[in-house]
Amino acid sequence: MNITDVRVRKVSKEGKMKAVVSITIDDEFVVHDIKVIEGEKGLFIAMPSRKAADGEYRDIAHPINSQTRGEIQAIILTKYEETMAQEEAEAEAETEGLYS
């Protein structure tokens, strides 16, 4: 399994959820609505889920083992950090352009 594309959409509201991500696997299968969340121990991902009739949330799609979850999480969080750094650099460039 190769993750061939990661798309990060930053969440503008304040709170623990920082972004919503879509991943493409092997250029053939897409998983939408993976959340990047700020927890007490740092960032982590939450797979897409739906509220069941009993009120509990259940994952719609998820890795079968912890190794695969770790790999997916590492790829997503790396892309998230790159995206946030790029946005910050662009904002700084705009600010510098205003004051030049």
Phi, psi and omega in degrees: 000128176237131174275113187262349177203142176227125179241124185251128174242110181295141176268125186278338180286149174291149179145188184281330180281121186260330182199162172240134189235146169242138176239147173248133181251125177052033182054023186226341187218132182245139172240119180261165170065035169278130185260140171260121187237140176270113178253181180298330182257014180115192182285146173209169179252151173236127182288160181300139183219168179222144178283125181276171181300331180278002178092350179272153177267137179234138178297139176275318178222139181198156176293151180280330183228164185290331178297313180294319177300317179298319179296314179297316181298316181298316180295314181296313183293326175298313180295320178300312180298319178298316181296317180294321179295320179294316178298320179296317179296320178295320179295319177296320179296320177297315180298315179297323179295327179289329186257007181274000000 
